[in-house]
Amino acid sequence: MHVLQLALLSEKSLKKNFRMLLLRWLWLPIRIHDTLAFSNCLILGHLEVDDS
């Protein structure tokens, strides 16, 4: 019984950890994209300000 419970617990924690990792890996490119977009906006904004 204990072995079964341990197996179930480890399976649950594995799924939980996998979900956390998946979210982290999905979050990373989104953050990078947002940062790049933000810096591009700043650069474009500065260029526009410099032109005028």
C-alpha positions as CSV (number, residue, x, y, z in Angstrom):
1,M,0.0,0.0,0.0
2,H,2.8,2.4,0.9
3,V,4.6,1.7,-2.3
4,L,1.5,2.5,-4.3
5,Q,0.9,5.7,-2.4
6,L,4.5,6.8,-3.0
7,A,4.2,6.0,-6.7
8,L,1.0,8.0,-7.0
9,L,2.6,10.9,-5.0
10,S,5.7,10.9,-7.2
11,E,3.6,10.8,-10.3
12,K,1.6,13.8,-9.1
13,S,4.7,15.8,-8.2
14,L,6.3,14.9,-11.5
15,K,3.2,16.2,-13.4
16,K,3.2,19.3,-11.2
17,N,6.9,19.9,-11.8
18,F,6.5,19.3,-15.5
19,R,3.7,21.8,-15.7
20,M,5.8,24.3,-13.8
21,L,8.7,23.8,-16.2
22,L,6.4,24.0,-19.2
23,L,4.9,27.3,-17.9
24,R,8.4,28.6,-17.3
25,W,9.6,27.7,-20.8
26,L,6.5,29.3,-22.3
27,W,6.9,32.4,-20.2
28,L,10.5,32.9,-21.2
29,P,10.0,33.6,-24.9
30,I,7.0,35.7,-24.2
31,R,9.1,37.8,-21.8
32,I,12.0,38.1,-24.2
33,H,9.6,39.1,-27.0
34,D,8.0,41.7,-24.8
35,T,11.4,43.1,-23.8
36,L,12.5,43.3,-27.4
37,A,9.3,44.9,-28.5
38,F,9.6,47.4,-25.6
39,S,13.2,48.3,-26.4
40,N,12.3,48.6,-30.1
41,C,9.5,51.0,-29.2
42,L,12.0,53.0,-27.1
43,I,14.5,53.1,-29.9
44,L,11.9,54.0,-32.5
45,G,10.5,56.6,-30.1
46,H,14.0,58.2,-29.6
47,L,14.6,58.2,-33.4
48,E,11.3,59.9,-34.0
49,V,12.0,62.4,-31.3
50,D,15.5,63.0,-32.7
51,D,14.1,63.5,-36.2
52,S,11.7,66.3,-35.1
